[in-house]
Each structure stands twice: as C-alpha cells, then as structure tokens.
Amino acid sequence: MVDIIDVADYILNKTGEITSMKLQKLAYYSQAWSLAWDDMPLFDEDFEAWANGPVCVELYRRHKGYFMLPQTFLTPNEKKIFTPAQTETLDIVIHDYNQLSPQELSDLTHREHPWIQARRGTPPGMPCNNIIDKDVMRDYYSGLLQERG
C-alpha cells in the first residue's frame, strides 16, 4: 500500500509548487474520495482535526517550517506504483480541488461533517489533535455522491 508521502509526492509532481496547507487538503480529499468511491483508504495514516482543517501529522513532520513546497520537495525512498483506481482518484481530486486556494480548501473542510464531528467540544481556533474517523469520512463523502445522483 502507498503511504501519505507517496500520495503527497504524486500531488506535488502534478501540481508543481504549492503551499503546505494546500498539499494537506489535497491529500485529505484524496483519502476522502478514495473511501467514498472505492470503499478503501488510499493510505493508512490518519488526519487530525486541526484549527485550519485536516492535517496528517506524518506529512506535517516532513514540511514543518515550510510555507511553499517545490515540486521536488518530497522524494520517497522508493517510488510506489499506484493502481489505476488510485491514480484516477488522485487525478480527479487534483483537477477538481487544485483550482481552490488553500484558504478556500480550509474553509470547505470547516463546513463538512467529518472535521466538525472530530472537533466537537473544541472551541473554534483552539488546538485539537482528534482523529478524523475514516468511517465517518467514507459515510459523509459517499452521501454526497448519493445526493448528486
């Protein structure tokens, strides 16, 4: 299975230089839509419900202290091969979400149930490291698919 660094590297190779916040949100939506479309996680790592939206700590450790990330920022030890379904998910997410600014992506996550539920009881703007449950993500984004027909 691929990991969060493989996914982030794929995203960077497709988008070119982006902010660390945007990379986190594109990785989050890649995971979310993989759960909805394929009923399986794209990678094992979890996202936490931070004040500015979902953050994967393993990815954060790699880009901590950097605002802009160049296309070649992440180089996994070994390039992983993605399945056709994984590649399709990543490409659709990049196509549909990359047009949004990092702040727009953060704002979008703040309106969605998985992040809201994980932060339940945490005052706005306060630190929170609660895990965003993958089952909640799958159910929410699958529900969006059903709403759209």
LOBAKOL-201967 format. One line per 8 residues: number of its first residue (from 1); for each residue z, x, y of C-alpha. Coordinates in nm, 3 decimals, padded with zeros to 5 digits. Example, Ala and Ser with C-alpha at 12.3 -4.5 7.8 and 13.67 -1.06 7.14 Angstrom:
2
1) 00.780/01.230/-00.450; 00.714/01.367/-00.106
//
This chain:
149
1) 00.000/00.000/00.000; -00.067/00.113/00.352; 00.221/00.159/00.594; 00.274/00.089/00.963; 00.148/00.434/01.063; -00.179/00.378/00.873; -00.224/00.045/01.048; -00.140/00.189/01.391
9) -00.381/00.477/01.334; -00.656/00.229/01.241; -00.587/00.026/01.556; -00.593/00.336/01.777; -00.919/00.451/01.622; -01.075/00.112/01.701; -00.930/00.058/02.049; -00.907/00.407/02.189
17) -00.623/00.487/02.427; -00.372/00.203/02.466; -00.009/00.162/02.566; 00.266/00.192/02.310; 00.364/-00.171/02.383; 00.015/-00.293/02.310; -00.002/-00.093/01.988; 00.325/-00.252/01.872
25) 00.198/-00.603/01.946; -00.141/-00.546/01.778; 00.039/-00.415/01.470; 00.270/-00.719/01.479; -00.019/-00.964/01.495; -00.197/-00.773/01.217; 00.107/-00.824/00.997; 00.145/-01.188/01.103
33) -00.213/-01.285/01.030; -00.219/-01.093/00.702; 00.080/-01.303/00.596; -00.097/-01.624/00.706; -00.446/-01.551/00.572; -00.373/-01.350/00.259; -00.013/-01.460/00.189; 00.090/-01.096/00.166
41) 00.223/-00.836/00.406; -00.014/-00.571/00.531; 00.273/-00.317/00.516; 00.639/-00.317/00.411; 00.804/-00.218/00.741; 00.978/-00.487/00.946; 00.966/-00.583/01.312; 01.278/-00.631/01.520
49) 01.308/-00.889/01.798; 01.348/-00.655/02.096; 01.367/-00.785/02.452; 00.998/-00.712/02.520; 00.879/-00.859/02.192; 00.844/-00.743/01.833; 00.890/-00.371/01.767; 00.860/-00.182/01.440
57) 01.124/00.091/01.454; 00.929/00.329/01.228; 00.634/00.316/01.467; 00.861/00.333/01.772; 01.011/00.660/01.645; 00.663/00.812/01.649; 00.573/00.707/02.004; 00.916/00.707/02.171
65) 00.887/00.857/02.518; 00.512/00.795/02.546; 00.358/00.519/02.756; -00.013/00.578/02.688; -00.123/00.676/02.342; -00.455/00.857/02.299; -00.688/00.758/02.019; -00.582/01.061/01.813
73) -00.206/01.020/01.871; -00.122/00.925/01.513; -00.261/01.121/01.228; -00.123/01.009/00.893; -00.063/01.277/00.631; -00.334/01.118/00.423; -00.589/00.859/00.531; -00.535/00.539/00.335
81) -00.813/00.317/00.218; -00.784/-00.042/00.336; -00.902/-00.331/00.121; -01.185/-00.544/00.260; -00.934/-00.822/00.337; -00.706/-00.580/00.525; -00.998/-00.441/00.724; -01.115/-00.792/00.809
89) -00.766/-00.889/00.927; -00.730/-00.577/01.141; -01.077/-00.616/01.294; -01.023/-00.983/01.380; -00.682/-00.915/01.534; -00.821/-00.627/01.741; -01.116/-00.839/01.852; -00.904/-01.142/01.944
97) -00.593/-00.977/02.091; -00.708/-00.646/02.240; -00.851/-00.830/02.540; -00.495/-00.925/02.642; -00.278/-00.692/02.848; 00.041/-00.550/02.697; 00.245/-00.791/02.912; 00.034/-01.090/02.807
105) 00.088/-00.995/02.442; 00.462/-00.963/02.500; 00.470/-01.299/02.678; 00.276/-01.457/02.391; 00.528/-01.338/02.133; 00.809/-01.479/02.350; 00.658/-01.828/02.315; 00.631/-01.808/01.937
113) 00.889/-01.924/01.682; 00.936/-01.602/01.476; 01.054/-01.393/01.774; 01.254/-01.682/01.922; 01.433/-01.750/01.593; 01.517/-01.384/01.539; 01.671/-01.365/01.887; 01.869/-01.689/01.854
121) 02.208/-01.636/02.020; 02.094/-01.325/02.210; 02.083/-01.368/02.590; 01.741/-01.308/02.750; 01.672/-00.942/02.824; 01.962/-00.816/02.612; 01.908/-00.567/02.329; 01.856/-00.715/01.984
129) 01.765/-00.550/01.657; 01.748/-00.863/01.441; 01.465/-00.852/01.188; 01.178/-01.098/01.234; 01.162/-01.255/00.889; 00.823/-01.218/00.718; 00.855/-01.563/00.557; 00.911/-01.717/00.900
137) 00.606/-01.527/01.030; 00.392/-01.648/00.738; 00.501/-02.009/00.780; 00.453/-02.011/01.157; 00.108/-01.849/01.166; -00.009/-02.049/00.863; 00.100/-02.358/01.053; -00.116/-02.253/01.347
145) -00.412/-02.236/01.111; -00.343/-02.588/00.989; -00.315/-02.718/01.347; -00.655/-02.573/01.432; -00.811/-02.720/01.120
//
